[in-house]
């Protein structure tokens, strides 16, 4: 909790043990720009009250400071939770939810938008080709079929990790089903057995 508060709003020198210098915090560092708050429903309610003030009043108070500081930032927040349920369960303050809920974009899980898998594969393929300084890998047709059938419980992050794994562990120019993690191959085998 204290670490989150310090990271978001900063602190002044001497505010706590180890505070050897003033820090800006993410809100002040993002001045005039955008701050992205990931997994907003996982932030403690005491921090949520301070976030609400930062968004609503446009000011923050660093830990140990006595005066608020004006900030001008655009806030984008994300979560994988159902926000209405998070509010009902007391995980997300209703006033913060309503303040953040100006433009709501619901992104369905990857298993509900399988047509995105080839595009995402191409994107991650290019990224990790550059990062590992290796030629682009091709994806065998049977591998693509397996990936499109998979349920992707880890969503896009799981797909990204799969491509990075292919670059980290294989020198081959093509990704075959045998290069896929066991659980993905196992699910594909189960589905094809049911269809036969």
C-alpha positions as CSV (number, residue, x, y, z in Angstrom):
1,X,0.0,0.0,0.0
2,X,2.7,2.5,1.0
3,X,4.8,1.6,-2.1
4,X,1.8,2.1,-4.4
5,X,1.1,5.5,-2.8
6,X,4.7,6.6,-3.1
7,X,4.9,5.4,-6.7
8,X,1.7,7.1,-7.8
9,X,1.9,10.4,-5.8
10,X,5.6,10.6,-4.8
11,X,7.0,11.5,-1.4
12,X,9.2,14.1,0.2
13,X,12.6,13.5,1.7
14,X,12.4,12.1,5.2
15,X,8.7,11.1,4.9
16,X,9.6,7.5,5.9
17,X,12.7,5.4,6.6
18,X,14.6,5.2,3.3
19,X,13.1,8.3,1.8
20,X,16.5,9.9,1.1
21,X,15.2,12.3,-1.6
22,X,12.0,13.7,-3.0
23,X,10.3,11.7,-5.7
24,X,7.8,12.9,-8.2
25,X,5.5,9.9,-8.5
26,X,3.8,8.7,-11.7
27,X,1.1,11.5,-11.6
28,X,3.6,14.3,-11.6
29,X,5.9,12.5,-14.0
30,X,3.0,12.2,-16.4
31,X,2.2,16.0,-16.2
32,X,0.6,17.1,-19.5
33,X,0.3,13.5,-20.7
34,X,-1.4,10.2,-19.9
35,X,-1.1,7.8,-17.0
36,X,-2.2,4.2,-17.5
37,X,-3.5,2.4,-14.3
38,X,-3.6,-1.3,-14.9
39,X,-5.8,-3.6,-12.8
40,X,-7.5,-0.7,-11.2
41,X,-9.9,-3.0,-9.2
42,X,-6.9,-4.5,-7.4
43,X,-5.8,-1.2,-5.9
44,X,-6.7,-0.8,-2.2
45,X,-9.7,1.4,-1.4
46,X,-7.6,3.9,0.6
47,X,-5.4,4.5,-2.5
48,X,-8.6,4.6,-4.6
49,X,-9.8,7.6,-2.5
50,X,-6.5,9.4,-3.4
51,X,-6.9,8.4,-7.0
52,X,-10.4,9.9,-7.0
53,X,-9.1,13.2,-5.7
54,X,-6.3,13.2,-8.2
55,X,-8.7,12.7,-11.1
56,X,-11.6,14.8,-9.8
57,X,-9.7,17.7,-8.3
58,X,-6.5,17.5,-10.4
59,X,-4.3,17.5,-7.4
60,X,-2.2,15.0,-5.4
61,X,-0.4,15.2,-2.0
62,X,3.0,13.4,-1.9
63,X,3.6,11.3,1.2
64,X,5.0,13.6,3.9
65,X,3.9,16.8,2.1
66,X,1.5,19.3,3.7
67,X,0.2,21.0,0.6
68,X,-1.5,19.5,-2.5
69,X,0.2,19.9,-5.9
70,X,-1.8,20.5,-9.0
71,X,-1.5,17.9,-11.8
72,X,-2.9,17.8,-15.3
73,X,-3.0,14.2,-16.6
74,X,-5.3,12.1,-18.7
75,X,-6.1,8.7,-16.9
76,X,-6.7,5.4,-18.7
77,X,-7.5,2.5,-16.4
78,X,-7.8,-1.2,-17.2
79,X,-8.9,-4.3,-15.5
80,X,-9.8,-7.9,-16.3
81,X,-12.6,-7.9,-13.7
82,X,-16.3,-7.2,-14.2
83,X,-16.4,-3.6,-12.8
84,X,-20.1,-3.7,-11.8
85,X,-19.3,-6.8,-9.8
86,X,-16.2,-5.2,-8.3
87,X,-18.3,-2.3,-7.1
88,X,-20.9,-4.6,-5.7
89,X,-18.3,-6.6,-3.8
90,X,-16.6,-3.4,-2.4
91,X,-13.4,-3.9,-4.4
92,X,-13.9,-0.7,-6.4
93,X,-15.3,2.5,-5.0
94,X,-18.5,3.5,-6.8
95,X,-17.4,7.1,-7.1
96,X,-14.1,6.2,-8.6
97,X,-15.8,3.8,-11.0
98,X,-18.2,6.6,-12.2
99,X,-15.3,9.1,-12.5
100,X,-13.3,6.7,-14.6
101,X,-16.3,5.4,-16.6
102,X,-16.3,8.2,-19.2
103,X,-15.5,6.0,-22.2
104,X,-15.8,2.3,-21.5
105,X,-14.1,-0.1,-24.0
106,X,-14.9,-3.7,-23.5
107,X,-12.4,-6.0,-25.1
108,X,-13.6,-9.6,-25.4
109,X,-11.1,-12.4,-24.4
110,X,-9.0,-13.8,-27.2
111,X,-11.1,-17.0,-27.4
112,X,-14.0,-14.9,-28.5
113,X,-12.0,-13.1,-31.3
114,X,-10.0,-15.9,-32.9
115,X,-9.8,-13.9,-36.1
116,X,-7.2,-11.7,-34.3
117,X,-4.8,-14.6,-33.6
118,X,-3.0,-14.4,-37.0
119,X,-2.6,-10.6,-36.7
120,X,-1.3,-10.8,-33.2
121,X,1.0,-13.7,-34.1
122,X,2.5,-11.6,-36.9
123,X,3.0,-8.6,-34.6
124,X,4.7,-10.7,-31.9
125,X,6.7,-12.6,-34.5
126,X,8.2,-9.3,-35.7
127,X,8.8,-8.0,-32.2
128,X,10.7,-11.1,-31.0
129,X,12.6,-11.4,-34.3
130,X,14.0,-8.0,-33.7
131,X,14.5,-8.5,-30.0
132,X,16.4,-11.9,-30.4
133,X,18.1,-10.7,-33.6
134,X,16.8,-13.8,-35.5
135,X,15.1,-14.1,-38.9
136,X,11.2,-14.1,-38.8
137,X,9.8,-17.5,-38.1
138,X,6.9,-18.9,-40.2
139,X,4.0,-20.6,-38.6
140,X,3.1,-24.0,-40.0
141,X,-0.5,-24.3,-41.1
142,X,-1.2,-27.1,-38.6
143,X,0.3,-24.9,-35.9
144,X,-2.0,-22.0,-36.8
145,X,-5.0,-24.4,-36.8
146,X,-4.0,-25.6,-33.3
147,X,-3.6,-22.0,-32.0
148,X,-6.9,-20.9,-33.4
149,X,-8.7,-23.8,-31.6
150,X,-7.0,-23.2,-28.3
151,X,-9.1,-21.5,-25.5
152,X,-6.3,-18.9,-24.4
153,X,-7.0,-18.7,-20.7
154,X,-4.1,-16.3,-20.5
155,X,-5.4,-14.2,-23.4
156,X,-3.0,-12.1,-25.5
157,X,-0.2,-12.3,-22.9
158,X,-0.2,-16.1,-23.2
159,X,0.0,-15.8,-27.0
160,X,2.9,-13.4,-26.7
161,X,4.8,-15.7,-24.3
162,X,4.3,-18.5,-26.8
163,X,6.0,-16.6,-29.6
164,X,8.8,-15.4,-27.3
165,X,9.3,-19.0,-26.2
166,X,9.7,-20.1,-29.8
167,X,12.5,-17.5,-30.3
168,X,14.2,-18.3,-27.0
169,X,14.2,-22.1,-27.4
170,X,14.4,-22.9,-31.1
171,X,16.7,-22.0,-33.9
172,X,14.2,-23.5,-36.5
173,X,12.8,-21.2,-39.1
174,X,9.2,-22.6,-38.7
175,X,7.0,-23.1,-35.6
176,X,5.5,-26.6,-35.7
177,X,2.9,-28.1,-33.3
178,X,5.7,-30.0,-31.6
179,X,7.2,-26.6,-30.6
180,X,4.0,-25.7,-28.7
181,X,3.7,-26.2,-24.9
182,X,2.2,-29.5,-23.8
183,X,-1.1,-28.1,-22.6
184,X,-1.9,-26.4,-26.0
185,X,-1.0,-29.6,-27.9
186,X,-3.0,-31.7,-25.4
187,X,-6.1,-29.5,-25.8
188,X,-5.8,-29.7,-29.6
189,X,-5.5,-33.5,-29.4
190,X,-8.6,-33.8,-27.2
191,X,-10.6,-31.7,-29.6
192,X,-9.6,-33.7,-32.7
193,X,-10.3,-37.0,-30.8
194,X,-13.8,-35.7,-30.0
195,X,-14.4,-34.7,-33.6
196,X,-13.4,-38.1,-35.0
